[in-house]
Amino acid sequence: MRPANGNRRNARLIRGVFLIVALVGIGMIAGGIASIIHKESGLKARATITACHRTVSMHSTYQCDGSWVEGGSLVSGKGHVVLGSVDDAEPSDIGKTIAVRVSGDHAYTPSLRVPIILLVLGGLLGLGSLVLAIAAGRQPARDPIPTILSGAPTSSVTAEENE
């Protein structure tokens, strides 16, 4: 059997790993909240998507560009056209005018898909890891060798003993 000190060290290591994973989950939650705030702040505008091109990554994603008017109407002379990227737009949006929120030379569609995914995954990861970290610290380490091989008496009853 292992000494009790080794079991405590393993329990601490397991708890540490679970707590680090929980911190990652909390970071995902913070990212989801920040993304929602970012998408919901800024000026409302209507952007016309002019082009989309595939970005190099593991997944098939697109970066779309568009134009919108900022600062008022073009006719009154106070507005001006801004060219920039439109996050979460798709190639099917090319030529369409869509509702966006504008911040500098970036526009954001009202899609909350990514923030919701971050919130849900971060919540599950964070809460699950915290529960497992607490459970790992409370439960004693189990003997990896089955009882029958360790030589300890077993509670099996034979047919002869029953009679």
ROSE-4610 file (N, C-alpha, C; in Angstrom, 1 decimal, always signed):
// ROSE-4610
residu = [M/M/M/R/R/R/P/P/P/A/A/A/N/N/N/G/G/G/N/N/N/R/R/R/R/R/R/N/N/N/A/A/A/R/R/R/L/L/L/I/I/I/R/R/R/G/G/G/V/V/V/F/F/F/L/L/L/I/I/I/V/V/V/A/A/A/L/L/L/V/V/V/G/G/G/I/I/I/G/G/G/M/M/M/I/I/I/A/A/A/G/G/G/G/G/G/I/I/I/A/A/A/S/S/S/I/I/I/I/I/I/H/H/H/K/K/K/E/E/E/S/S/S/G/G/G/L/L/L/K/K/K/A/A/A/R/R/R/A/A/A/T/T/T/I/I/I/T/T/T/A/A/A/C/C/C/H/H/H/R/R/R/T/T/T/V/V/V/S/S/S/M/M/M/H/H/H/S/S/S/T/T/T/Y/Y/Y/Q/Q/Q/C/C/C/D/D/D/G/G/G/S/S/S/W/W/W/V/V/V/E/E/E/G/G/G/G/G/G/S/S/S/L/L/L/V/V/V/S/S/S/G/G/G/K/K/K/G/G/G/H/H/H/V/V/V/V/V/V/L/L/L/G/G/G/S/S/S/V/V/V/D/D/D/D/D/D/A/A/A/E/E/E/P/P/P/S/S/S/D/D/D/I/I/I/G/G/G/K/K/K/T/T/T/I/I/I/A/A/A/V/V/V/R/R/R/V/V/V/S/S/S/G/G/G/D/D/D/H/H/H/A/A/A/Y/Y/Y/T/T/T/P/P/P/S/S/S/L/L/L/R/R/R/V/V/V/P/P/P/I/I/I/I/I/I/L/L/L/L/L/L/V/V/V/L/L/L/G/G/G/G/G/G/L/L/L/L/L/L/G/G/G/L/L/L/G/G/G/S/S/S/L/L/L/V/V/V/L/L/L/A/A/A/I/I/I/A/A/A/A/A/A/G/G/G/R/R/R/Q/Q/Q/P/P/P/A/A/A/R/R/R/D/D/D/P/P/P/I/I/I/P/P/P/T/T/T/I/I/I/L/L/L/S/S/S/G/G/G/A/A/A/P/P/P/T/T/T/S/S/S/S/S/S/V/V/V/T/T/T/A/A/A/E/E/E/E/E/E/N/N/N/E/E/E]
num = [1/1/1/2/2/2/3/3/3/4/4/4/5/5/5/6/6/6/7/7/7/8/8/8/9/9/9/10/10/10/11/11/11/12/12/12/13/13/13/14/14/14/15/15/15/16/16/16/17/17/17/18/18/18/19/19/19/20/20/20/21/21/21/22/22/22/23/23/23/24/24/24/25/25/25/26/26/26/27/27/27/28/28/28/29/29/29/30/30/30/31/31/31/32/32/32/33/33/33/34/34/34/35/35/35/36/36/36/37/37/37/38/38/38/39/39/39/40/40/40/41/41/41/42/42/42/43/43/43/44/44/44/45/45/45/46/46/46/47/47/47/48/48/48/49/49/49/50/50/50/51/51/51/52/52/52/53/53/53/54/54/54/55/55/55/56/56/56/57/57/57/58/58/58/59/59/59/60/60/60/61/61/61/62/62/62/63/63/63/64/64/64/65/65/65/66/66/66/67/67/67/68/68/68/69/69/69/70/70/70/71/71/71/72/72/72/73/73/73/74/74/74/75/75/75/76/76/76/77/77/77/78/78/78/79/79/79/80/80/80/81/81/81/82/82/82/83/83/83/84/84/84/85/85/85/86/86/86/87/87/87/88/88/88/89/89/89/90/90/90/91/91/91/92/92/92/93/93/93/94/94/94/95/95/95/96/96/96/97/97/97/98/98/98/99/99/99/100/100/100/101/101/101/102/102/102/103/103/103/104/104/104/105/105/105/106/106/106/107/107/107/108/108/108/109/109/109/110/110/110/111/111/111/112/112/112/113/113/113/114/114/114/115/115/115/116/116/116/117/117/117/118/118/118/119/119/119/120/120/120/121/121/121/122/122/122/123/123/123/124/124/124/125/125/125/126/126/126/127/127/127/128/128/128/129/129/129/130/130/130/131/131/131/132/132/132/133/133/133/134/134/134/135/135/135/136/136/136/137/137/137/138/138/138/139/139/139/140/140/140/141/141/141/142/142/142/143/143/143/144/144/144/145/145/145/146/146/146/147/147/147/148/148/148/149/149/149/150/150/150/151/151/151/152/152/152/153/153/153/154/154/154/155/155/155/156/156/156/157/157/157/158/158/158/159/159/159/160/160/160/161/161/161/162/162/162/163/163/163]
x = [+0.8/+0.0/+0.9/+0.3/+1.0/+1.0/+2.0/+1.9/+0.8/+0.3/-0.8/-0.3/+1.0/+1.5/+1.4/+1.6/+1.5/+0.1/-0.9/-2.3/-2.7/-2.2/-2.5/-1.9/-0.6/+0.0/-0.8/-1.2/-2.0/-3.3/-4.0/-5.2/-5.0/-3.9/-3.6/-3.4/-2.7/-2.4/-3.7/-4.6/-5.8/-6.7/-6.7/-7.5/-6.9/-5.6/-5.0/-5.3/-5.3/-5.7/-7.1/-8.0/-9.4/-9.6/-8.9/-9.0/-8.5/-7.4/-7.0/-8.0/-8.6/-9.6/-10.8/-11.2/-12.3/-11.9/-10.7/-10.3/-10.4/-10.1/-10.3/-11.8/-12.7/-14.1/-14.6/-14.1/-14.4/-14.0/-12.8/-12.3/-13.2/-13.7/-14.7/-16.0/-16.4/-17.6/-17.3/-16.2/-15.8/-15.7/-15.2/-15.1/-16.5/-17.4/-18.8/-19.5/-19.3/-19.9/-19.3/-18.0/-17.3/-17.8/-18.0/-18.4/-19.8/-20.7/-22.1/-22.0/-21.3/-21.2/-20.6/-19.6/-19.0/-20.0/-20.8/-21.7/-22.9/-23.3/-24.5/-24.1/-22.9/-22.5/-22.1/-22.0/-21.7/-22.9/-22.7/-23.8/-24.5/-25.9/-26.6/-26.4/-26.2/-26.0/-26.5/-26.5/-26.8/-25.6/-25.1/-23.9/-24.2/-23.6/-23.7/-22.4/-22.6/-21.5/-21.0/-19.7/-19.1/-18.3/-17.6/-16.8/-16.6/-16.3/-15.9/-14.8/-13.8/-12.8/-12.5/-12.1/-11.8/-10.6/-10.6/-9.4/-8.8/-7.5/-6.7/-6.8/-7.5/-7.6/-8.0/-8.2/-8.6/-10.1/-10.9/-12.3/-12.5/-13.5/-13.9/-14.6/-13.8/-14.4/-14.2/-15.0/-14.8/-14.7/-13.9/-13.8/-14.5/-15.5/-16.3/-16.0/-16.1/-15.9/-17.2/-17.4/-18.6/-18.4/-19.5/-19.4/-20.7/-20.6/-21.8/-21.5/-22.6/-22.6/-22.5/-21.6/-21.4/-21.5/-22.0/-22.0/-23.2/-24.2/-25.4/-25.6/-26.5/-26.8/-25.8/-25.6/-24.7/-25.2/-26.5/-27.1/-26.9/-27.0/-26.8/-25.4/-24.5/-23.1/-22.3/-23.0/-22.3/-21.8/-22.4/-22.1/-21.0/-20.3/-19.3/-19.3/-18.8/-18.8/-17.6/-17.8/-16.7/-16.6/-15.4/-15.1/-14.4/-14.9/-14.2/-14.7/-14.3/-14.7/-16.0/-16.8/-18.1/-18.0/-17.9/-17.7/-19.0/-18.9/-20.1/-21.0/-20.5/-21.2/-20.8/-21.6/-21.3/-21.3/-20.7/-20.7/-22.1/-23.1/-24.5/-25.0/-24.3/-24.7/-24.2/-23.3/-22.7/-23.8/-23.7/-24.7/-25.9/-26.0/-27.2/-26.8/-27.8/-27.6/-28.2/-27.4/-27.8/-27.6/-28.3/-28.2/-26.9/-26.2/-24.9/-24.8/-23.8/-23.4/-22.0/-21.7/-20.4/-19.5/-18.2/-17.2/-15.9/-15.6/-14.4/-14.6/-13.6/-13.8/-14.2/-14.8/-15.4/-16.9/-17.6/-19.0/-19.3/-20.3/-20.7/-22.1/-22.4/-23.8/-24.4/-25.7/-26.4/-26.4/-25.7/-25.7/-25.0/-25.6/-25.1/-24.7/-24.5/-24.1/-22.8/-21.7/-20.4/-20.5/-21.0/-21.1/-21.9/-23.0/-23.8/-23.0/-22.3/-21.5/-20.4/-19.7/-18.7/-19.3/-20.5/-21.1/-21.5/-22.1/-22.6/-21.4/-20.4/-19.2/-18.4/-18.2/-17.5/-18.2/-19.5/-20.3/-20.2/-20.3/-20.2/-18.8/-17.8/-16.5/-16.1/-16.4/-16.1/-16.8/-18.1/-18.9/-18.5/-18.4/-18.0/-16.7/-15.7/-14.4/-14.3/-15.1/-15.1/-15.7/-16.8/-17.4/-16.4/-15.8/-14.8/-13.6/-13.2/-12.0/-12.4/-13.6/-14.1/-14.2/-14.8/-14.9/-13.6/-12.6/-11.3/-10.6/-10.9/-10.2/-10.9/-12.1/-12.8/-12.7/-12.6/-12.6/-11.2/-11.0/-9.7/-9.4/-8.1/-7.7/-8.0/-8.5/-8.9/-7.7/-7.7/-6.7/-6.9/-5.9/-6.1/-6.1/-5.7/-5.6/-7.0/-7.6/-8.9/-8.7/-9.7/-9.7/-9.3/-9.7/-9.5/-8.0/-7.3/-5.8/-5.0/-5.5/-4.7/-4.6/-5.3/-5.2/-6.2/-6.9/-7.9/-9.1/-9.7/-10.9/-12.0/-12.7/-13.8/-15.1/-16.2/-17.5/-18.3/-17.5/-18.2/-18.6/-19.8/-20.4/-20.5/-20.0/-20.1/-21.4/-21.7/-22.9/-22.9/-21.7/-21.6/-21.9/-21.5/-21.7/-23.2/-24.0/-25.4/-26.2/-25.7/-26.6/-26.5]
y = [-1.2/+0.0/+1.2/+2.3/+3.6/+4.3/+5.1/+5.8/+6.9/+7.3/+8.3/+9.6/+10.0/+11.2/+11.3/+10.1/+10.1/+10.3/+9.8/+10.0/+11.4/+12.1/+13.5/+14.3/+14.0/+14.7/+14.5/+13.3/+13.0/+13.8/+13.8/+14.6/+16.0/+16.6/+18.0/+18.3/+17.4/+17.5/+17.5/+16.6/+16.5/+17.7/+18.2/+19.4/+20.6/+20.7/+21.8/+21.8/+20.6/+20.5/+21.0/+20.5/+20.8/+22.3/+22.9/+24.3/+25.2/+24.7/+25.4/+25.3/+24.2/+24.0/+24.9/+25.0/+25.9/+27.3/+27.8/+29.1/+29.4/+28.4/+28.5/+28.7/+27.9/+28.1/+29.5/+30.0/+31.3/+32.4/+32.1/+33.0/+33.0/+31.8/+31.7/+32.5/+32.4/+33.2/+34.7/+35.1/+36.5/+36.9/+36.1/+36.4/+36.5/+35.6/+35.7/+37.0/+37.4/+38.6/+39.8/+39.8/+40.9/+41.0/+39.9/+39.8/+40.4/+40.0/+40.6/+42.1/+42.5/+44.0/+44.7/+44.1/+44.7/+44.7/+43.7/+43.6/+44.5/+44.7/+45.5/+47.0/+47.4/+48.8/+49.3/+50.5/+51.1/+51.6/+52.3/+53.0/+52.0/+52.1/+51.3/+51.8/+50.9/+51.3/+50.2/+50.5/+49.5/+49.4/+48.2/+48.0/+47.2/+47.6/+46.8/+46.0/+44.7/+43.7/+43.7/+44.1/+44.2/+43.0/+42.3/+41.1/+40.3/+39.0/+38.1/+37.2/+36.9/+36.0/+35.0/+33.8/+32.8/+33.1/+32.9/+33.1/+31.8/+31.8/+30.6/+30.2/+29.1/+28.5/+27.1/+26.4/+25.0/+24.9/+25.9/+25.8/+26.8/+26.5/+27.4/+28.6/+29.7/+31.0/+32.0/+33.1/+34.1/+35.5/+36.3/+37.7/+38.6/+39.3/+40.1/+41.5/+42.3/+43.7/+44.4/+45.6/+46.3/+47.8/+48.5/+50.0/+50.4/+51.5/+52.1/+53.5/+54.2/+55.7/+56.0/+56.9/+57.3/+58.8/+59.3/+60.7/+61.5/+60.8/+61.5/+61.1/+61.9/+61.6/+62.1/+61.4/+61.9/+63.1/+63.2/+64.4/+65.7/+65.6/+66.8/+67.3/+66.4/+66.8/+66.5/+66.0/+65.6/+64.2/+63.4/+61.9/+61.6/+60.5/+60.0/+58.5/+57.9/+56.5/+55.9/+54.8/+54.1/+52.7/+52.3/+51.0/+50.2/+49.0/+48.2/+46.8/+46.0/+44.6/+44.5/+43.5/+43.2/+41.8/+41.7/+40.4/+39.7/+38.4/+37.4/+37.6/+38.3/+38.3/+37.1/+36.7/+35.5/+35.8/+34.9/+35.2/+35.3/+34.7/+34.9/+36.3/+37.1/+38.5/+39.5/+39.0/+39.9/+40.6/+41.9/+42.7/+43.1/+42.5/+42.8/+43.9/+44.6/+45.6/+45.0/+44.9/+44.3/+45.2/+44.9/+45.8/+45.4/+46.4/+46.2/+47.2/+46.9/+47.9/+48.3/+49.6/+50.1/+50.6/+50.2/+50.7/+50.9/+52.2/+52.5/+52.0/+51.2/+50.7/+49.2/+48.8/+47.5/+47.6/+46.6/+46.5/+45.1/+44.9/+43.6/+43.3/+42.1/+41.7/+41.4/+41.5/+41.2/+39.8/+38.9/+37.5/+37.2/+36.5/+36.2/+34.8/+34.1/+32.7/+32.4/+33.1/+32.9/+33.2/+34.4/+34.6/+33.6/+33.1/+32.1/+30.8/+30.4/+29.2/+29.4/+30.5/+30.8/+30.7/+31.3/+31.3/+29.8/+29.1/+27.7/+26.8/+26.8/+25.9/+26.3/+27.6/+28.1/+27.8/+27.9/+27.5/+26.1/+25.2/+23.8/+23.4/+23.9/+23.6/+24.1/+25.4/+25.9/+25.2/+25.1/+24.4/+23.0/+22.3/+20.8/+20.6/+21.5/+21.4/+21.7/+22.7/+23.0/+21.9/+21.3/+20.2/+19.0/+18.7/+17.6/+17.9/+19.1/+19.5/+19.3/+19.7/+19.5/+18.1/+17.3/+15.9/+15.1/+15.5/+14.9/+15.1/+16.3/+16.6/+15.8/+15.4/+14.8/+13.3/+12.7/+11.2/+10.7/+9.6/+9.0/+8.3/+8.2/+7.4/+6.0/+5.4/+4.0/+3.1/+1.9/+0.9/+0.4/+0.6/+0.2/-1.3/-2.1/-3.6/-4.1/-5.0/-5.6/-6.4/-6.5/-7.1/-8.6/-9.3/-10.7/-11.0/-10.0/-10.2/-9.7/-8.9/-8.4/-9.3/-10.4/-11.4/-11.1/-10.1/-9.8/-10.7/-11.0/-11.9/-11.3/-12.1/-11.7/-12.2/-11.6/-12.0/-12.9/-13.7/-14.6/-15.9/-16.3/-17.5/-18.6/-19.8/-21.0/-21.7/-22.6/-23.4/-24.3/-24.8/-25.7/-25.0/-23.7/-22.9/-22.6/-22.5/-22.2/-23.3/-24.5/-25.7/-25.9]
z = [+0.0/+0.0/+0.0/-0.5/-0.5/+0.8/+1.1/+2.4/+2.2/+3.4/+3.4/+2.8/+2.9/+2.4/+0.9/+0.2/-1.3/-1.7/-0.9/-1.3/-1.2/-0.1/+0.0/-1.1/-1.5/-2.6/-3.9/-4.2/-5.4/-5.3/-4.2/-4.0/-4.3/-3.8/-4.0/-5.5/-6.1/-7.6/-8.4/-8.0/-8.7/-8.5/-7.2/-6.9/-7.7/-7.7/-8.5/-9.9/-10.5/-12.0/-12.2/-11.3/-11.4/-11.2/-10.3/-10.0/-11.2/-11.9/-13.0/-14.2/-14.3/-15.4/-15.0/-13.7/-13.3/-13.6/-13.4/-13.8/-15.3/-16.1/-17.5/-17.8/-17.2/-17.3/-16.9/-15.8/-15.4/-16.4/-17.0/-18.1/-19.3/-19.6/-20.8/-20.5/-19.2/-18.8/-19.0/-18.5/-18.6/-20.0/-20.9/-22.3/-22.9/-22.6/-23.1/-22.7/-21.4/-20.9/-21.6/-21.8/-22.5/-23.9/-24.6/-25.9/-26.1/-25.1/-25.2/-25.0/-24.0/-23.8/-25.0/-25.7/-26.8/-28.0/-28.2/-29.3/-29.1/-27.8/-27.5/-27.3/-27.2/-27.1/-28.5/-28.6/-29.9/-30.6/-31.7/-32.4/-33.3/-33.4/-34.3/-35.7/-36.7/-38.1/-39.0/-40.3/-41.3/-42.2/-42.3/-43.1/-44.3/-45.4/-46.7/-46.8/-46.9/-47.0/-48.4/-48.5/-49.9/-50.3/-49.4/-49.7/-48.5/-48.7/-47.7/-48.2/-47.3/-47.7/-46.6/-46.9/-46.0/-45.2/-43.9/-43.1/-42.8/-42.6/-42.4/-41.0/-40.8/-39.4/-39.5/-38.4/-38.4/-38.9/-38.7/-39.1/-40.2/-41.0/-42.1/-41.6/-41.5/-41.1/-42.1/-42.1/-43.1/-42.4/-43.0/-42.6/-43.7/-43.3/-44.2/-44.1/-45.2/-45.2/-45.6/-45.1/-45.5/-45.3/-45.6/-45.5/-44.8/-44.0/-43.3/-43.2/-42.9/-42.7/-41.2/-40.8/-39.4/-39.3/-38.2/-38.0/-38.6/-39.0/-39.5/-41.0/-41.6/-43.0/-44.0/-45.0/-46.1/-46.8/-46.9/-47.5/-46.8/-45.4/-44.6/-44.6/-45.0/-45.0/-43.7/-42.7/-41.4/-41.4/-42.2/-42.2/-43.1/-42.9/-43.8/-43.8/-44.9/-45.2/-44.5/-43.8/-43.2/-43.8/-44.1/-44.6/-43.5/-43.3/-42.2/-42.2/-41.2/-41.2/-40.4/-40.8/-40.1/-39.5/-38.2/-37.5/-37.6/-37.7/-37.8/-39.0/-40.0/-41.3/-42.1/-43.0/-43.8/-45.3/-46.1/-47.6/-48.2/-47.6/-48.1/-47.9/-47.0/-46.8/-47.8/-48.7/-49.7/-50.5/-50.6/-51.3/-50.4/-49.3/-48.4/-47.4/-47.0/-45.9/-44.6/-43.6/-42.4/-41.2/-40.1/-38.9/-38.1/-37.7/-37.0/-35.8/-35.0/-34.0/-34.4/-34.3/-34.9/-33.7/-33.8/-32.9/-33.7/-34.0/-34.8/-36.2/-36.7/-38.1/-38.1/-37.0/-36.9/-36.7/-37.3/-37.1/-36.6/-35.8/-35.2/-35.5/-36.0/-36.2/-34.8/-34.7/-33.4/-33.0/-33.7/-33.3/-32.0/-31.1/-29.8/-29.7/-30.8/-30.9/-30.1/-30.4/-29.8/-28.3/-27.9/-26.4/-25.7/-26.2/-25.5/-25.4/-26.5/-26.4/-25.3/-25.3/-24.2/-22.8/-22.7/-21.3/-20.9/-21.8/-21.5/-21.2/-22.1/-21.9/-20.7/-20.5/-19.4/-18.1/-18.0/-16.8/-16.5/-17.5/-17.3/-16.9/-17.6/-17.2/-15.8/-15.5/-14.2/-13.1/-13.2/-12.1/-12.0/-13.1/-13.0/-12.4/-12.7/-12.2/-10.7/-10.3/-8.9/-8.0/-8.5/-7.8/-7.7/-8.8/-8.8/-7.9/-7.9/-7.0/-5.6/-5.2/-3.8/-3.5/-4.4/-4.2/-4.1/-4.9/-4.9/-3.6/-3.0/-1.7/-0.5/-0.7/+0.4/+0.4/-0.7/-0.8/-0.7/+0.2/+0.3/-1.0/-1.3/-2.5/-2.4/-3.5/-3.5/-3.8/-3.3/-3.5/-5.0/-5.8/-7.2/-7.4/-6.4/-6.6/-6.0/-6.8/-6.4/-5.1/-4.3/-3.0/-3.1/-4.1/-4.3/-4.6/-5.2/-5.4/-4.3/-3.4/-2.3/-1.1/-1.2/-0.1/+1.1/+1.0/+2.1/+2.0/+3.1/+3.0/+2.2/+1.5/+0.7/+1.3/+0.9/+1.4/+0.5/-0.3/-1.2/-0.5/-0.8/-0.1/-1.1/-0.7/-1.6/-1.4/-2.3/-2.3/-1.0/-0.7/+0.5/+1.8/+1.9/+3.1/+3.3/+2.2/+2.3/+2.9/+2.7/+3.2/+4.6]
